[in-house]
Amino acid sequence: MITVREIARLRAELANHRRAGRSIGLVPTMGALHDGHVSLIHRALEQTDVVVVSLFVNPAQFNDADDLSSYPRDQTRDAELVARLGVAYLFAPPVAEIYPPGYSTTVRVHGVSEGLEGAQRGIGHFDGVATVVTKLFNIVAPDRAYFGRKDAQQVAVIQRLVRDLDIPVAVEACPTVRDPDGLALSSRNRRLGPAGRARATALSRALASVARAAADGCDRTAALAAGRSELERAGIEAEYLEVVDPATMLPSELDGDERLAVVAAHVGPVRLIDNLPVRRFSPDPHNQVATPIGAPTDR
């Protein structure tokens, strides 16, 4: 594996592979790698010839200086892990390489970025995400890029970004990886103490409660009430618990189409997010049980 810190060098390295007809995969990360990241890297290794993992804690997407400073970092460990997996390049630029002096451009994706995380963390959060992802796509020019579904709104923002700007990259949204107790893997989980770690599992239980209620035919109000009850039992107050359309990330009724139950909450000092697909059971009046052969009918 080659660690690259300069944009010009990475472009030169990848140009050789591109001329040879090799496909390129990109896995953007902020480091503190865990098994969720590993699953993205494995998918990239399966689908592309040359894999680039970027490691960049993007200051532009943090609205809280303390959150930025406390974000877990262990570049040595991350580099060793990526090398063992067989990745070709680790792109780990300094901040000044991505945002040089005089940098003044921001990419904004309207609509899909404005609720939920955008409302809680400020619209600048997804401006930062969209800007750095656009820069990474321009630097690496990947054929495919890999993102985890745990950050569902981020995925929706990037999919809209790629579609609206005609960026020639296939965005692969990969399944959320969870611990056996249901907690979605996150770099922030490292900051949870034992008691917080146990309480944090209430987020996935709350989402599962929403999904079960929807599957039982409950409407949005009742399904969300079931989820809130689960959080209350753990002493957790959600910043939001909502059912949304996965394409727009706007609140949506449970109407039989697939929706997302989404949640964000602080567990102690650690802010966590999670989501789960949900679908309301709705009997199809045109798909009734067939009348047994020979049974009388009312026709």
N, C-alpha and C positions, 0 to 999 in steps of 0.2 A: 504494500500500500504506500502511496505517495501522499504526504501532507503538503498542501499548497495554501499559501496565504495571500498570494497576489492574483488579481483578476486576470492580468495579461498572461501570466504563466499558465493558469488553468485553461484559458481559451486556446493557447498554443498547444497544450497537451491534448485537449479534446479534438482539436482540428485534425490531428493525425489519425485518431480513431474514426472520425467522421469520413475522412477521405478513404479509409479502408472499408467503409460501408458498415461499420459497427453501430448498433443502436445504443443510446445513452439513457440511463435512468437517474433520476434525482430524488434523494430523500432529504428534504429540508428538516433540520432539527435545531433546537436551542441547547443541545447537550443534555447532561445528566441522563444518559441513555438507559432505557429499561426494556423489558421484553416486548412492550408495544412497539418501540422503535425497531427492535430486532425483527419483528414480524413484517414491518414495512421493508426492511432491507432484504429479507429473504424473498419477498415478492418481487422486488426490483431485480435481484440476482436471477430469479427464474425467468423474468420476462425481457430483460435487456442484456446486452453484451458487456457494457461498461457502466459501473455504478459509481455515482458521486454522492457522498453524504456531506451535507453542509452542516457546520456547527457554528452558530452565530446567535448569541443572546442579543436580540434586537431591541435596543433601547427605545426605538420609536413606538413600540406597541405597549409600553408600560406607562400607566397613568400615575403610578405611585413609586417614588424614588426608593422607598424602603423595600417594596416588592422587588424592584430591579436588583438592589444590592444584596437581598437575601436569596435570590434565585439560585438554586444549587448549581455548582460548577465543579467539574473534575475532568478537565480536558485530557490529562494523561490516561486515566482509566478509559474514557470514551475512545481515545485513539487506539488503545490496545484491543478493545472489544471490536471495533470496526475492522481492524487489521485481521483478527482471528476469523471474522465472517467472510473474508475474501473480497472486500470492497477495494476498488482500484484507487479511488481518490478520496481523501478527506479535505474538504475546503473549509479552512478555519481562519477567516480573515479578521484582522483587527477592525475596530469600529471605523477608524479613519479611512480604511480601504473601501468600505461600503458607503460611508457618508463623509466624503472629503471636505475640507474647508470650503465654504461657499455653497455647499449643497442646499438646494432650495425647492426641490420638487416633491410633491406628494400625490399619490394615487388614491382616489376615493371611489368606492363602489356604493352608490346610493341605494336606499331601500333595504336590501337584505342585511346591511351592516348596522342598521340604526336601532333595532330593538335588542332585548335581552342583554348580551355582553356589551353591545354598543351603548345601551342606555346605562348600564351599571358602571362600565369602565370608561365611558366617554367615547365619542365617535372617533377620536384620535387613535384608539386601540386598533380598529380595523383599517384605518388609514395606514398605520404602521405596518400591519400585516400585508396589506395589498401592495404597498410600496416595496417592501423587502422581497416579497415573492416575485413581483414583476422584475426586480433587479436580478434575482437569482435565475429566473427564466431567461433573461437576456444574456446573462454571463455564461450559463451552462448550455443553453439551447437544447434541453432534453427532449427526447421523444416521449417519455413518460415521467410523471412526477407522482409521488406517493405521499398520501396524507391519511391520518387516522380519523375514523368517524367519531371518536370521542369528542373532538372539537367540531361538532356538526355545523355550527354557524360559520366557522372558519372555512370549512369545506364548501359551503354554499357560496360564500363570498368569492373564493378562488374560482369555483366553477363559473360564476357570473363574470368575473374578471376575464377569464380565458375566452369565454364566449363573446363578450362585448368588444374586446380588443383584438379578436382573431389571432390569438397567440397559438402557434401550432404545437401544442403539447396535449397529450392525453392525461387527464387528471384521474388517478386511481384512488378511490376512497375505500380504505381497507377497514375490516371489522375492528371494533374495540376489543382490546385484550384485557381480561379481568383476572384478579386473584381468585382462588377457589371460593372465598367468602363473598364474591360479587363486586368488590371494590375495583373500579376502573383504574388501570395503571396510569400513573402520572408522575412526572418528575417532582411535583410538589409533595407527593406522598412521603418523601424522605423527611419532610419537616414535621410529620405527625408523630407525637409521642404514642406510647402504647394505648393509653386511654382514648386519645383522639383517633387513633387508627381503628379502634373498635367502634367508636361512634360513627365514623365516616361511612361505614357499611350501610347506614340508614339511607343514604342517598340512592343506592341501587335498589334497596328494598322499597323505597317510596316509588321509584319508577316502575318496579315490578307490580306494585299495588295498583298503580294507574292502568297498567297494561291488562291486569286481570279484570279490573272493573270494566274496562272497555270491552274486553272479550266476552264479558257476561252481559253486555248490552247496555251498560250505563252510559249516560250522556257525559259531556265534558265536565260539567259542574260536579257531578257525583264522583267521577273518576279522579278528579283533582282532589276532592275532599278525602278520598281514601289515601292518596299519596301524602297529603299534609298530616294526616293522623299518624302515619308511620314516622315522619320527621319529628312531630311533637313528642312521640314516645321516647325519642333519643335526645330530646332537649335541643333540637336544631331548628332555627328559624331561617327559612329559605329567603334568599334575595329574590328568586323567582322560581316558581314551579308552574309550568305551562304546557299546553298541548299546541303544537304549531305545525304548519305546513312545511315539510322539509325543503321545499324549493324556495319559499319566500321567507321562512322563519317568522311568519306572522301568526298570531293566535288563530286557531281554527277549531271548528266544531268536529266532533267525532261523527263522521258521516258515512263510514264504511270504507273509505280510502285509507291508505297507510299514512299515519301521522307520526310525529315525534313527541314523546314526553321529554321535557328538558328541565334541568334543575341546576341551580347554583346556590351555594351556601358556604358560610365560614364554619369550619370546625376548629375551634380555638383560633389561632392566628392564620390558619391556612385556608385559602379560598379554593374550593373544588367545584368542578362542573361535571355533568354526566348527562346522558340521554339514552332513550330506548325507543325503538319503533313500537307503535301501538295501532291497533285497528279495532273498531267497534264491530261487534257481531250484529249483523243486520240481515234477518231472513229475507231471502229473495222470493217475492210472491210468484215469480214466474218459474221457480225451481222447486215445486212442491214434490213431496214423496209420491212416487208412481203408485197407481192402484194395482194391487196384486192381480195377476192373471186370473180371470174367471170371477172376480168379485163384482158385485153390482155397482153401477155408476148412476149418477143423477142426470145423465144426458139422455 
